[in-house]
């Protein structure tokens, strides 16, 4: 098992397009990956491979999420997904 916490920095959080980007990346991984919105509800998690599940967590900009992976490639899965979130999920990050 591997896990990592990261702050969502892109303007729209994990909604629509960024959520789809996240889910597509998670779907390409062999590990079972779950994500939790620690800011809103640390008791609720969703499969990182479900766009509806991810969007249902209500992750907005500035929220802290936990990415947890189990199985083959868990460490690499967590690292790649956390890096994707930190980079803005394909959106421009305004540092202001």
N, C-alpha and C positions, 0 to 999 in steps of 0.2 A: 504494500500500500504506500502511496505517496500523496502528499497534500501540500498546498501552497495557498496563501492568501494574497489577494491583489486588489488594488483600488481601481474601479472603472473610471477612466478619464475621458472617454469620448463623449461628445455633447448629448447624444440620445440614449446613452446607457445600453442595455441589452434589449433593444426593441427593434422589430422589423429587420432591416438589413443587417445591422451588427449581430443580432441574434442568429440570423441565418448563416452569417460568416462563421460564427463560433460553432454552431451545430454542424456545419459542413466539415470543419476542421476536426471536430470531435468524432464525427462519423467515420473518418478515414483512419482512426486509431483502433488498435486491437483491444485496448484496455477498456474496462467498464469505468465510465467517468460520470461523476455527479457534481453538481454545483449548488452552492447555498448562498443566499443573500444574507450575510451576517448583519447588515445594517437594518434590514426590515424584519426578518423572521429567521433567526438562527436555527430554529427547530425544523424548518421546511427545506427540503432539497429536491432537486429534479435531475433527471437524466440529461447530461450535456448533449445527448444525441436527439433530443426532442425539442423542436422549435417552440411548440406550445408550452412545454414544461419550463423552458428557459424564460420565455416571455412572461409566464405566469408568476415568476419570482419577483417581478416589478423592480428590476435593477435599474437604477438611475445613475446619472453622473455623480461621482463622489462616494457611491456605495462601495463597501468592502465585500468581496465575495471570497468563498473558499472553494477551491477545485480539489476534488479527491478522486484518485484513480486506483483501481485494483486490477490485478491480472498482468498479463504479458505487456511489457512496455509502459508500466504505470509511471515510472519516474520521467521518462521522455514525454509521455502524454501530458502530465501536469506542467512540465517545463514549457512545452510548445504552446499549450493553451494559455498559460499565464503570460508568456511573452506576447502572444497575439492580443490579449486584453490590454496589457501595458502599452502596446504600440497603437492602440486606438481602434482595433477591429476594422481597419480600412478607412476610418474617418480621420479627418484632420483634427488634431488636438490643439486647442487654444490654451496656451499656458497662462494667459492673463487671469 
